[in-house]
Amino acid sequence: MTILDETYTLSNGVEIPKLGLGTWFIDDDKVAEAVRAAVEIGYRNIDTAQAYGNERGVGEGVRAAGVPREQLFVSTKLAAEVKDYDRAVAAIDASLTKLGIEYIDLMLIHSPQPWADFRGGDYAEGNRAAWRALEEAYRAGTIRAIGVSNFQQQDLDNIMRGADVVPHVNQLLVHAGNTPAELLEHCAGKGILVEAYSPIAHGAILENPEVRAMARQYGVSVPQLCIRYTLQLGTVSLPKTANPEHMRANAEVDFEISGADMDVLRSLSDVDYGEHSAFPVYSGK
């Protein structure tokens, strides 16, 4: 049994694989092959989003993967700009159509604010309206679990004010160098599973001397150490790659980071995201 066979159980009883394939920045015409390769290797958790512009290709890869649909866990996200009920209903239908699948395993609100105003204005009412659309699709069975992404505590509290369904998932930027301990604890207390995107800090952590030294100590690569770190935090880990060799290596995390070393990795900060630091998710407003 490897990490690819291990799952968490969401608060509604749905199982989600602990390690998934992130597809951000994988072009629509290339992502189907990446998904097929990942499934062949043993991945069963595939993550995409409307904003990635590759749902069509992800769906093609899922349909051509050669395993029964029910063995795959497919996630997507409402575009961050969708902040009203009618547009959310239409967007859910659009994702189902583009993916070409009968149901979505997990759908998230991608951000509490549109990217152009990330961590900016008040979109509380719009988020609640979008959440109502997700709840209806969840009750109808076209989505098996629903959640959010990039939501801080106040954003979660807003969603749960009057909600029928507590978010099953909050997908967050979590990696060594960016460990939002209080938010992780808050989500755990509400029964919300955290998914860690960019567990390798979008590559920015690869040259960190302290992390490189620790990886050598365990006889693993820096990406393997970083993925294992997010798993030991109790999160789903979603490294992004289109390279089958990297997919295989990312799943070779059958080792244990000591408590002392976990504390070291938790305490890291000030990661420079380089060329990606202008992207709202990384830079803030």
Buried (B, 14 or more C-beta within 10 A) or exposed (E): EEBBEEBBEBBEEBEBBBBBBBBBEBEBEBBBBBBBBBBEBBBBBBBBBBBBBBBBBBBBBBBEBEEEEEEBBBBBBBBBBBBBBEBBBEBBEBBBEBBEBEBBBBBBBBBBBBBEBBBEEEBBEBBBBBBBBBBBBBEEEBBBBBBBBBBBBEBBEBBBEEBEBBBBBBBBBBBBBBBBEEBBEBBEEBEBBBBBBBBBBBBBBBEBEBBBEBBEEBEBBBBBBBBBBBBBBBBBBBBBBBEBEBBBBBBBBEEEBEEEBBEBBBEBEEBEBEEBEEEBBBEEE
